[in-house]
Amino acid sequence: MPAPGRPGSLWIETAAELAFPALSGRASADVAVVGAGIAGLAAALALQADGADVAIVELSKVGEGVTGHTTGKVTALHGLAYDKVASKFGDDGARAYAEANSWGLARVEELAAGGIDCDLERLPTITYADRDEDVTAIEREVEAANRAGLAATYVESTDLPYPIKAGVRVEQGAAINAAKLCQGMAARFVAAGGRIYEGTRAVGVDEGSPCSVRCDGGELVAESVVLATNIPFLDRDLFFARTSPHRSYCIAFETANPVHGMYINASAPTRSLRPAPVAGAELIVLGGEGHKVGQADNHTGSYERLAQFATTHFPDAEFRWRWSSQDYIPADDVPYIGRLRDRVYVATGMKKWGLAHGLVAGRIFADLAAGRESPWAELYDPTRIKPRASALKLIEENLNVAKRFLLDRLRWRGGLDEVAPGSGRVIGRGRRQLAVYRDEAGAAIALSARCTHLGCIVAWNDAEHTWDCPCHGSRFDVEGRVVNGPATSDLERAEL
């Protein structure tokens, strides 16, 4: 089966495009925000509302990074989160998690009611078991969610075109166009005097009084810095070792039989569904097939498996778009949001539920900066150490990194004649491994295969035509330019 639909995010493709200049030279502000996704924009608006002069630098364009490639679900029910969070942070931690994400949902509804058009549709959220062995987990999640303060119910049927074994249902939820939300927030921020610099790569932060965000086109000087870049590029805090990078895939298809809720199953392979009415057509966004970055043999196969699921249960499916996204999974199942050091704030490890959490980040940052009591800051504290909650996961993930770092250097990768037109491949052996891409005409672009972050050997992503690092999730385009951090430097050009 060919890859379904045309490449591109439904949300970005159906949103108007904003344009802001790149940073050139030296600029200053009270607060510098790095990243113009949902977390960065929420932080900028919240800090601006407290009277701060805020400026944002963004590698690409507003809302077109991770946020614009999500499924667009805003909810406090995150799969089977509450039983896990309660087991690691206690019932008080689970209640804080529920309160924070319920506030995030209320905040997006407030923004929509205040004039930001993000195609918001209020829908129930259901996590369901499609296997008998997951029913007990659903029962535990219903109990844990109710202890946390969510009005969760146990269900055994839905409007899905296939049966379920059991489900946990929460009535409150919202499906949105995340790119439109970001553009509306950006427009409001700029109208109130804020500045956004697109096409600007931040490469370092000098912490002092004031701080300095070093960029490829200049410097942004500020009293404090917010890092909202999916994964921070400051290595000293080791977030790349405290999280694991994952890619997930989405397809959007038209059908005469839409669903009327936001669904996700309880176990792999993930199947996430939500309706998306677009220009009079009834679409469904189907997501799933997640894997660790750079560790899939056939990325296009992920789209194909989603398409097979769609045609099995929605025989009239007409595929329109396909896209993928990337997020980081924290070892203890709670994102890292808050003050990292006196003048630096961070939001990372959103574990694929970044829309509500991104809005929560804005409030936490503003409360901490203003010296107000922050009701959720303790739970999300990015400096926390929870060895009992995270030790096994940390060991597992970092053993995986060590394996890739060492063994990938020993493999013989083949030669140049094995790189087909329109594809990429790592060739060579040892220190002389090259990432080679051939265009459709057969012309080759050769790069060093060593990721510029910590030196792991990159892998070819056949679906996105990128070079992906299997260790910490950095990604580069066929020219070697950084697409995702934590790397800040491009892959080096090489001679064949």
N, C-alpha and C positions, 0 to 999 in steps of 0.2 A: 504493500500500500504506500503511495507517495505521501509526503508530509502534507497534512491537511491545511487548507486555507493559505492565505498569503502572510508573509512575515510582517509583524508589527503589532503593537499593543492596541487593542480595541479602544482603550481609554485615551491614549495619546492620539490615535488616528481620528477620533471623533471630537477632540477638544481644539479650541482655537489656540494658535501659537503666540506666546508672548516673546519679546526679544529685549535683552538687556546687554549693555556693553561689557567687554572684558576689562579687568583691572589693568591699568597702565600707570606705572609709577607708584607713588606713595599716597595712601589714603589713611584716614583715622576715624575712629568711632569710639563710643563707650564700650560696646560689645561687638566682637567679630564672631559671626556664625559661619562655620564651614559646612556647607551642604544645604541645598534648597529643596529637599524632600519634605515629607510631612513633619518630621521632628524638628528640622532646622527652621521651617516657616512657623511652626507652633511656638518655638522658643523666641523667634524674632518678634512675633506679635505680642506675646506675653510680656517680654522685657520692654518692648516699646510702650505698651500700655502703662508700665510703671515709670515711664519718663526717660528711658534710656535711648540714646542715639545708637542705632544698630545698623550694621552693614553685613551682607551675606556674600560669600564667594562660593561659586558652584562650578564643578568640573565640566558639566555639559549644559543642560537647560533645566529650568524650573520644572520640577515634578516628573522629569523624564528618566530618572534613575530607577532605583528599586521601587519607589512609591508608585510610579506610573506603570509598573509591570506586575502589580499584585492582582489578586482576585477582586479587590474592592469591597471586602467585608469589614464592617465595623461592629464588633460584638464583644461582650464580656465572657462568652463561652468559647473557650479555645481548645477544641478537641476534648481531651481528657486531662485538662490542666489541674483542676482543683484537688483531686486526690493526690497528685504528685506534689503540688505546692504545700498542701497540708502536711504531707509526710516529711517534708524537708524544712518547712518554716513554721509549722504548727497551724492551728486554726486561726490564730490572730493574723499570721502572714497570709493565709488564704482569704480572709476577710478584707485585708488591705488590697490584695490583688483584685478582688471583685469590686470593691469601691472605686479603685483607680480606673479600671476599664469601663465601669458603668459611667463614671464621670467623662471619660473619653468619648463614649457614645453620645452622652448628653451634649458635649461640646460640639461635636460635628452637627448635631441637630440644631444647635444654637447658631452656628455659622450659616447653615442652609437657610434657617428662618430669617437671618439677618441680611439675606440678599445674595449669598454665594451659591450660584447654580452648580450643583454637583450631581444632579439626577438622583437625589436621595429617594430611596424607597424603603419604608419600614417593613421589616420581615422578621419572622421567627428564626431562631438558630437551632439546628438539630445536629447533634453528634450521634451517629447510629452504628450499631454492630451488624455486620453482614455475615458474621461467623458465630456459631454457637459458643465457641471458646471466649468470645469477647463480651458476652452478656453480663458476666459477673463484674467486669470493669465498668460497664455502663451503670449497673446498680450502685457501685461504689461512688461513681462520679455524681449521680443524682444526690446521694447523701452528702457528699463533700460540698457540692455547689450550694445546697440548701443551708448547710452549716455556715457557709461563707456569706450568706445573705442574698443569694440569687433565688428567684422563684422558679426552680427547676422541676419539671415533671417527667415521669417515666412514661414512655409511649411504646407501642408495638406496631404502629402503622403510620404511614406518611403519604404524601401525594407523589412520591417517586414511582416510576413505572416498573419497579421491581420490589419484592418483599424485603423487609428487614427483620432481624431477630429481636432487637430492642433499641431504644434510643433515649437520650436525655434532651429535653426541649426547654428552651428559654424564649419567651415571647419577644423580648426586646432585642432588636438588631437593626442594622441599616445597611443596605447595599448602595454603593456610590460609584461615581466615576472619580477615581482618586486623582487623575491628572487635572480635571476641572476644579476639584477642591483646591489643589495646590496653586493653580493659576489665580483663582479667586482670592486666596489668602495672600499671594504675592502682590496682586493689584491693590488690595487693601493696605498692605504694609508700605508699598511705595507711595500711595496716595497720602499716607500719614507722615511722609518724610524719610522713609527707609531707603536704603540703596542696595541693589543687587548687581553683582558682577558675574556674568555667565562666561563660560569658556575659559575659566581661570582655575588652574590647578594649584592647590595648596601643597607645598612640599615640606613644610616644617613649621614648628612653633617655638619661638624663643620666649620662655617664661621669665618675666621680669616685671618691672613697674615703670612703663607699661609693658604689655606683651606685644609680640610681633608675629603675625602670620606671614611667613615667607611664601610667595607665590611665583609662578613662572613668569608673570608679567609685572611684578612689582611687590609691594609690601602693604599689609593692612595692620595698622597699629591700633591697639585697643587695651582698655584696662582689664578686660577678661575675654575668654575665648570659649565658645561652645563648639564641640566636635560632634557633628551629626552626619557622619559620612558612611553609615552602614557598619564599617569597622574602622576604628581609629588608626591613623597612620603613625602614631607615636608608639614606637616599639617598647619603650621602657616600662609600660604598664602591662605588657604581655597579654592584651586581650586576644591576640591571634592564637595564643596557647590556651586561653580559658574558654574558647568557643570553637565550634566547628562549622566550616562554610558549606552550605547546601544550595543546590539549584533545584528549582521546581518549574513545571511546565504548565501552560494554559492553552486551550483552544476555545474559540467562540464559534458556535454554530447556530443556525436558524432552525426552528422547529415549530410545528403547529401544536405541540404539546409541552408548553413551558412548565417549570416547577414554580412553586409559590412559597419558597423558603430558602434559607441558606444552609446547605448540608455539607457534612464531612464525615467520612467513616472513621472507625476507631483504630484501624490497623493497616499496615502496608499490604498492597500498594494503595496509596492515598487516592481517594476520589472525592473532590470538592466540587459542589455544584451551586450555582446561584443564577437567577434570571437577570437578563439585561435587555430591557426593551430599548431598541435603537431605531430612530427614524421610522416608527410604525411597525417594525419587524420584531418578533419575539425571539430573542437569542438566549442561549444558555452559555455561561462560562464554566468550563470543566477544567479543573486543575488537578495536579498530582504528579506521580512518577518522580518524586524527589530523590536525589542522590548527592553524595559528597562531591564538591566541585573537582573537576579534573579526573574523576574516577568512574567514568562510564565508558563502555566500549562503543556504544552507538547512541549518541544523543538524539538523532533523528528518530530512533526507535521509540523514544519516550513519547513523542508526538503521535506516532503510529499506534501505540498501545492505547492512548487516550481516544484516538479516533475510532479504534475498534470497539472500545467500551461504548462510545456515543452511538455508533451505528447499531450495536446490539440492542440498546434500550430505547433509542430514538431513531427508528428506521428511516424517517424522513429528513434526518440531519443534513444540512447544507453548510459546509465549513466556510467560515469567513476569514478569521484571523488566527494566528498562532504567535505565542511569545513565551519567554521564560524570565525568571527572576532569581535573585540570589539573596540569601539571608544567613545570619549566623545564629547557631543554637548554643545557648549558654549551658555550661556543665551542670548547673543546679536548677535549670528550668525557669529561672526568673531573669528578665533583662537587667542590664547594667545601666542605670540612669541616675545622674546626680553630679555632685561635686567630686571631681577627681583629685584636685589640689586646690589651693586657695583661689587661684584665678582661672582654673580650667574646669569645664563641665563636659560630660560625655553622655551619649545615648547609643547603646549598641546591644547586640544579642537579642533582637526582637522576636526571634524564634518563629518567624512567618506570621506573626500577628502584630504587625507594626503600625497599623492605622490608629487604633485606639491608643496604643502605647506611645505613638509619636505625639499625639495631643497631650497625653499625660506628661510626657517629658517637658513640654513647654511650661506646664504649671509648676512642676517640681523645680525647674531651673529658676523661674521667676520668684518662687517662694524662698528658695535658698539665697538668691542674690539680694532679696529685700530683707532678709533676716526674719521672715515670717515662719511660723511653725508649718512644716510640710508633713501632712499626715501619712504619706507613703514613702518618704525619703529613706527610712530605715530599711524597708523591704528591698528597695531597688538600689541601695547604696553600692556604687561601683567599686568601692574599696573593700567590700565585705570578703571575709574568708570563711567558707563553710566546708571544711574538709570532709565531714561525714556525708554532706549532701552531694559533693561533687568529686570526691577522690577517685572513685572507680571510673567515672566518665573521663576525667582528665587523663588518667593513666592510659585508658583505651585509645583516646584520640591522639595523644602524643606518641604512643607506640606506632600508631598508623603513620604519623608524620615521619618518624624516624625510619620506618621501613621504606617509605617512598623516597626519602632523601638519600638513603644509602643504596638500595637495590636498583633504583632507576639509573644510577651511574654505571652499573655493571652490565646493563643490557646492551646487546648489539641491536641496533634499530633499523638496519637496512641502509640502502644507498639512495642516491638521488633519482635513479631510474624507477624507484618504487613510489614516487610522488606523482599521483595522477593530476591532470589539469582540473582546476576548480576545487582542489583539496589541499590539505596540509598534512605533514608528517614530520616527526622527529627522526632524524637520521644520525648515524655515527655511533660512537661509543665513548664512555668516560668523559673527560673534560672537553672533548671535541664533538659534542652533540649539538646539532643545529636544528632549529625549528624552520622548516622550509615550506612555503606556500607557493603553489603554481596557479596562476590565473588561467582563465579559459583558453587563452592563446598559447599557454605553455611557458610564459615568462616566470622565472622563479624569484622569490624574495627570501633571502636567508637571514636568519637572526640567531643570536645565541639562545640556546634552549634553557639557559639558567635564569630562573625568575630573579628579578632585581631586588626582591624583598630579602629572602634568606638563602637563595641559591638552589631551590628544588628545581627539578626538570619539568617543564611545562608539558601539557598534553593538548592535542588537537580536539576542538569542539566542532564536529561536523555540522551541527544544526545552526550554530550562531556564527561560524567561521571566526573563531577566536582561539587564542592560546590560553589555556587555563592552568593555574598552578594547583596541583593536587594536595599541597600541604596547607596553605593558609588562604587560598581562594582568590589571589590576585588574577586578573584577566587582562589580556592584551589583544589588540586587533591585528590584522595580518601585516600591518606596517610596524608592529611592535609597540604602538602607543597604549598607555595605560587606559583600561576601561573600568576596572574595579581595583580598589586597594586591597590590602595595605601597602602594596608597592606604590612608590611615587615617581620612579624612574622608568623610562621606556626600555624595552629589550634592545640590546646592542645589535647593530647591523653586523653581518659576518660575510666573509668571502667563501664561496663554494670551492 
